[in-house]
Amino acid sequence: MTFGEVVHYVTQPTDWPEPVRGIASLLSPYCPDRPSNEDLTSASSSTFSEPEPLVSNEAPAPGSYTAKDFQVLIHSTAAGLSALAELPHYGGERSTVPLWSQLLHALANTLSPDVLIIEDAPFIMPRAQNVASQPSNLIDGHATLLAAHAIFSTPRTHSDRSTTSSQYEDSEDMDESMYSADSDSCDGSIDSLDLPLQAHMLPGRGRRLSAVVPVLLVADSRNIVPLLCSALYQRHVWEIRQPVVGLCCSSTGTIVTAIFGWLDSDQSEEGRMATHLALAADVHLDPSMGVFDFTDTRSAISLAQFVLGLRTHFEDIKGAISIEAVDSLTPLHWRSDLPDFETQFLGQSNERVASWTHQIHVQTNPRDERERTVSSLYGRRSRPSSLKNSSKRTSASPQPPSEGRTSTSSRAPSPYPNSQFAALSDTGLKDSVSISNWLFERHAFTVGRIPLHSEEQANKTGINAMVKIYDEMTAFTWSDDMKTILSNAEVDSLVSTMRSELCDRNGDPNCQSSTIDAPSSEDVKFISCRISALLHAVKGARRCDDVAKLHGANEADRRHEWDALLLNFFQPVLGQRDVLLERELNFARNLVADDSSFATRAVKIAVEYQNLCYEQSQCVPLTAETSGCWKQAVAARDQGNQFSDDIMCRALKSNFPEVIAYHSSKDPVTGKCDAILVIPCSGVTTAILRRISNIDEQEKLLRSFVLVQGPKPEKLDASTGETSYQVAKTVGHSRRTTSGKSLQVPSSSRVSESIKLDRAQLHNPFLYHPDGNRATHIKETLPSQDTSRDAPSTQDLLLPVLLAEYKKRDESAISTAMNQMKTYLVSAVTFISEFGITEQPVFGLVVNGALGAITMAWKKNDVCRIYVMERNVRHYDIRDPLQALQFVSILPRLARHGLGLRRLLERQVAAIDVDQPQSKPWSKLAQWQEDERLATAKRTESEKAVAEDHI
């Protein structure tokens, strides 16, 4: 019991402890006449069975939402999670959070008109019971979702809100500030909230303009106990007596356990207050005991009604909040990130006085006073605003060691982590490490979505054919037939207004004529069955804007909506959702490092790319409609010229081998991709491994050969062995926990002075929309459907179809995301080319907040070149239901494209030979292992020579 909590395990619905009996009465039992999961598939709202009436004083207000208003989302969540449970893990359990958090988010939105919902939120950990043994890194925990009330220094008037609102409306592209749930980036016109840090449980920096009091707290078993304890201590500081309500759910599970908490009214002799937690003693599914399962529709209905029943509880907490009450209380030192001077200095008065004097000194500036105290003592978060802005800039690119200067270490330079590598300033093809050098050394080049006039260039690069494929893949049409189908589709009442917004766009200039053919009827039907999930994602994306305006944003606030869209609309085979989240990818090896003759061809290759960029710039007419595309093409032309100059300068210095070797030593080996859409190919990996008898060699081959890796062990949750804060079972039917297991509840370099490259044009796909934000109207050619269902296994080969990289709305992060995407696409295209699949595209999704751009890459085999199409590409804003519809219409086409890749692979399985002695393995990991073996051999030889000299 790390935090001194007292756990009460309850065996009967009537046995809840008195302090939480009222709130626990909101838990309702199963209703026998509710439909099963199968029955609900075709059920209409008239047949939807409501849960039993709540036996509670906190009955929902008249006219408020009930579980009936969420029936479509409840069913789709249950169906989606059930489908995920049937799929293989492919190296690690699949995250279920994007699906069930969307449901909880929608339910929590009804608790209050001003409810604040934060996802993936850090929180301040409480002090451990033994303060002396408090781990130095035990500061921040991690909550999956918080539904909270925000308190400001003064009540915000209508004019305050309109001012803040107009501030963002006038600047639609304003970045979302760095995540800080307890601080605001507004100017000094709003008074600071003068409260002790003990009144805040979410981390913040700078002036405190608001405080957040969570009402519904959701976390996994590793974080739920400290989260509830921190919430209880914070409520004591605010003099809030209502119990805490928590939901514990694994990030890879579907079982939810309700946990209620309260504090003892009296402090102990040490000044601490005992926290009490109550939860069901039995792990068996029983909504009346607060144990729910998202995959069981009836259970999910009961959970929905329980969350909806918390509205009065939410209002009670709002009513109990008083800033004056905080000021009148004796501080309770509960935060793990603040020093307790009595304890820390063991009562030595002179040291306490010295500490107090230091505290007074750093508080001379009232702004940041408490955070400055913390930063000066602990070196934590807070830093000057001048440094805050500089953190968003790209890092300076490191230079290779100069001639005549050797490293004092015998170790080779360490590879960059991909996120750090992608943030380096792009200095082109100069000697320093950069994304441009990384691409060039893998024969990869960026291009625009611009068809070429030259037939020779078009055939040599394949650009024109790929532009056609891209346009067919991303085309969207709007018709009266589509409008009729979507208007008649079943949606939750919560999003019915948004459905009307989508369908009533006849006068919208972005809509196409009704004479244009709609996409295939199969796709329209497929989307219409899931339109409610799409609209909930749109609503969630809009809500994220409201949160970001007041409290900043983090990537998870945005990514869950994108993940939910991918999971719901990418189904290559019915029920098979092959979307893997947060997986490590093997990167492509540095080809130039293996080619001693490359220096003789480098200038020619750079000049060829220079000519290609010039050709594309000449293919864009300069008109008002094409000005954005023209600016990007001109910037690319200038970059091509600069690349050619850079390589010529390097050729004159004759230092190609040294520079390339240094680059190769710094190349990232793997990178974590936020989401990857794959097509499993059964038996291919088995066929490859069958040729190798040694088990160790098989594992080694798999690790260095396959593209998609399993998640690292430390990222796995409770069911796979994550370390946590254990709550021992002491009463009732024993639910034993193993020791160590979790709570068992289910600088930028300068370019040529003669020309300054406009890199913003090259690294930001969101600057211009190629269609002027209009729906495209290319009629789709629908290939034959592959309706066969595979029986996937852990040995399946995973073919990449689309890779995604998410960032919060931040212009400075776009280039980093684009650089990461280039490493993903080049590696994916290189991987499939190992099976003889070339001139077939792999797609990318680069997300910046609510905006998502579709990129693509392919390999032209006869010239051994990879091309990444990243300019003049289409992008979508999922806050707009029409654009969200345009985006999801791409996903069924991508699924068919993936099935086509699989058919190509299956025809070539017999010819695959990854163990050819004349070829080198494609991955950087294999290359790195080769370099390590070579370095080890050289060291051994050197040591042997030294030893012989001493004989």
Secondary structure by P-SEA (a helix, b strand, c coil): cccbbbbbbbcccccccccccccccccccccccccccccccccccccccccccccccccccccccccccaaaaaaaaaaaaaaaaacccccbbbbaaaaaaaaaaaaacccccbbbbbcbbbbbbccccccccccccccbbbbcccbbbbbccccccaaaaaaaaaaaaacccccccccccccccccccccccccccccccccccccccbbbbbcbbbbccccaaaaaaaaaaaaaaacccbbbbbbbbcccccbbbbbbbccccccccccbbbbbbbbbccccccccccbbbcccaaaaaaaaaaaaaaaaaaaaaaaaccaaaaaaccccccccccccccccccccaaaaaaaaaaaaaaaccccaaaaaaaaaacccccccaaaaaacccccccccccccccccccccccccccaaaaaacccccccccccaaaaaaaaccccccccccccaaaaaacaaaaaaaaaaaaabbbbcaaaaaaaaaccccccaaaaaaaaaaccccccccccccccccaaaaaaaaaaaaaaaaaaaaaaaaaaaaacbbbcccccaaaaaaaaaacccccccccccccbbbbbbbcccccccccccccaaaaaaaaaaaaaaaaaaccccccaaaaaaaaaaaaaaaaaaaaaaaaaaaacaaaaaaaaaaaacccbbbbcbbbbbbbcaaaaaaacccccaaaaaaaaaaccccccccccccccccccccbbbbbcccccccccccccccccbbbbcccccccccccccccccccccccccccccccccccccccccccccbbbbbcbbbbbbcccccaaaaaaaaaaaaaaaaaaaaaccccccbbbbbbbbcccbbbbbbcccccccbbbbbbcccbbbbccccaaaaaaaaaaaaaaaaaaaaaaaaaaaccccccccccccccccaaaaaaaaaaaaaaaaaaaaaaaaaaac
